[in-house]
Amino acid sequence: MRLLPWTNLDGRPCYLSTDDDRSSLSLLADSVEVAQLASGKDVLGGARAVLADDRAGEYAVRSALTRATESLEDVIRIAVSRGGRLMERDG
């Protein structure tokens, strides 16, 4: 079972049951992961900029932290998914 890089409407994880890494849904999940990782890099850059700005107010810091937390959740989900798939292959 592949952990997908999104959750359902209730915030629960979604899984894909397939042996085909080239299926339409697998390829969509791959592209979503790539987009999430790219977004995470952008968010990290923005958060660093806010933290480096001594004049940044509470709103800017809270906003940067909120986005960083969301991105970290995405990255952890991707890492768990990819780790699970590696274990299955090595298994």
N, C-alpha and C positions, 0 to 999 in steps of 0.2 A: 504494500500500500504506500502510495506516495503522498506525503503531506503537501498540500497545495499552498501557494503563497498568498492565500486570502482566507477569510473566515466567512461563515454564513451570517445571516442577518442577526443572529443571537450572539455573535462573537465566538462561536465554536469553530474548531478546525474543520477543514474540508479535506477529504482524501480521494485519491484516484486509484482504482484497482485496474491495472493493466500491465502487461509485459512489454508493451510497445512504447519505447521511448520516443518514437516518431509519430505517435497519434496526434490528432488535432489538439486535444486538450493538453497533452504533454508539451507540445510545442508552444501553446498559449501560456502555460505555466512557466516555461523557460523564458519567454519574452517578458512576462510580468516580473520575474525575478531580476532580469537584467535591468529593467526600468526601476525597480525598487532599489537596487544597489546603486544605480546612478543617482537617484534622488537622495539616497543616504549620503553620498559624497557631497552633493550640493548643500544639504542640511548641515553637515559637519562644517563646511566652510562658512556658512552663515552663522552658526553657533560660535565658532571661533572668533569671527568678526565682532559679534555682540559682546563676547567675554573680554575682548581686547579693548573695547570702547568704554573708557571710564565714565562717560556721560550716558551710557545706556540705562534707561529707566527700568522699572520693575516690569512693565508691560513687555518690553523688548526681551528681557531675560526670560520671563515666563513663556513667551511665545517661542523663543528659541529652544527652551527646555522641552516644551510640549512637542514640537516637531522632532527634536532629537529622540525623545522617548518613542514616538511613533515609528521612526526609522529604525531604532534599535529593535523594536518588536519585530519588524519585517526581516531584519538581518538575522535575528535569532531563529525565526521560523525557517528561513532559507537554509541556514546552517544545519538545523535539525533535520530538515528534509533531505539535504544532500548527504549528510552523515548517514542517515538511514538507508539511503540508496547505495552508498558505498559498502555498508555492512552487508546488505543483501547480495551484492556482487561478489564480495570476498568470502561470504558465508559458508 
